[in-house]
Amino acid sequence: METLILIVDDNLVIRQVIRDRLFKALSVDHFREASSGHEAIELASKCKPDLVILDVSMPDMDGVAAQSTRSSLSLRLQSSCLRFIS
């Protein structure tokens, strides 16, 4: 099974840096990206990621608010991870 990572940050450059570093460190190349908490919840319900990396500070809905609706993030497995960045 392929590992799918959802990167959530309102800054495109930050999302690209995270994606590039994860690819180099882990050779993971299955990513989805969202620019807000609302978009993350919608996307996660469709793709069911193994790992969600959330920015804590975003306009609209930040990572903390999105995490509080963790069931809406539809992580693939019980052991899936949710991580915050700031």
Backbone torsions as a table, in degrees:
resi	resn	phi	psi	omega
1	MET	NA	133.8	-179.7
2	GLU	-79.4	143.0	177.0
3	THR	-82.8	128.7	179.2
4	LEU	-114.4	126.7	-178.3
5	ILE	-115.6	130.6	175.7
6	LEU	-104.2	120.2	179.8
7	ILE	-106.4	123.9	-176.3
8	VAL	-121.9	112.9	177.6
9	ASP	-159.0	142.4	-179.8
10	ASP	-76.4	-10.9	-178.8
11	ASN	-102.0	116.4	-178.3
12	LEU	-59.3	-40.6	-178.5
13	VAL	-63.0	-42.8	178.4
14	ILE	-62.1	-43.1	178.1
15	ARG	-59.9	-41.8	179.7
16	GLN	-65.0	-41.9	179.6
17	VAL	-63.1	-46.4	179.2
18	ILE	-60.7	-46.7	180.0
19	ARG	-60.0	-46.4	-178.7
20	ASP	-64.4	-41.1	180.0
21	ARG	-68.5	-40.3	177.4
22	LEU	-65.4	-38.9	178.4
23	PHE	-62.5	-46.4	-179.2
24	LYS	-66.7	-40.6	-176.2
25	ALA	-78.1	-36.3	-171.6
26	LEU	-119.1	-6.0	-175.3
27	SER	58.1	28.6	175.4
28	VAL	-87.9	131.9	179.9
29	ASP	-130.1	19.6	177.9
30	HIS	-111.0	96.1	-176.6
31	PHE	-123.7	150.8	165.9
32	ARG	-127.6	152.0	-177.7
33	GLU	-131.2	145.5	176.6
34	ALA	-137.6	151.9	-178.2
35	SER	-108.5	3.9	177.6
36	SER	-155.3	165.5	177.4
37	GLY	-63.0	-40.6	178.9
38	HIS	-61.8	-44.8	179.5
39	GLU	-64.6	-36.9	179.1
40	ALA	-62.4	-44.5	-179.9
41	ILE	-63.4	-43.0	179.3
42	GLU	-64.1	-46.2	-178.2
43	LEU	-68.0	-41.1	-179.4
44	ALA	-63.0	-34.3	179.3
45	SER	-66.7	-25.2	179.6
46	LYS	-88.2	-40.7	-171.5
47	CYS	-104.3	-13.3	177.9
48	LYS	47.8	72.7	-176.1
49	PRO	-71.6	159.8	174.7
50	ASP	-86.1	-30.8	-177.8
51	LEU	-138.5	134.2	175.2
52	VAL	-119.9	126.0	176.2
53	ILE	-110.8	115.3	-173.7
54	LEU	-112.4	134.8	169.8
55	ASP	-74.8	136.1	-179.0
56	VAL	-74.5	-33.1	-173.9
57	SER	-117.3	103.4	176.7
58	MET	-140.1	149.5	174.0
59	PRO	-69.9	166.4	178.0
60	ASP	77.1	-80.3	175.9
61	MET	-141.0	116.9	-177.7
62	ASP	-82.3	177.2	-177.6
63	GLY	-63.8	-33.6	179.5
64	VAL	-65.2	-45.0	178.7
65	ALA	-65.9	-39.9	178.9
66	ALA	-65.2	-37.6	179.4
67	GLN	-65.8	-33.3	-179.6
68	SER	-66.1	-17.5	174.1
69	THR	-107.4	40.2	-174.7
70	ARG	-49.9	-37.7	179.0
71	SER	-60.3	-28.7	177.6
72	SER	-73.7	-19.4	-179.9
73	LEU	-76.0	-12.0	171.1
74	SER	49.8	52.8	177.4
75	LEU	-64.8	146.0	-172.0
76	ARG	-63.5	-42.5	-175.1
77	LEU	-127.2	158.7	176.0
78	GLN	-59.4	-33.5	-177.9
79	SER	-86.7	5.3	178.8
80	SER	-61.4	158.5	-172.9
81	CYS	-113.4	149.0	174.5
82	LEU	-127.2	121.1	-177.4
83	ARG	-125.5	147.4	179.1
84	PHE	-109.8	146.9	170.1
85	ILE	-128.6	159.2	178.1
86	SER	-130.5	NA	NA
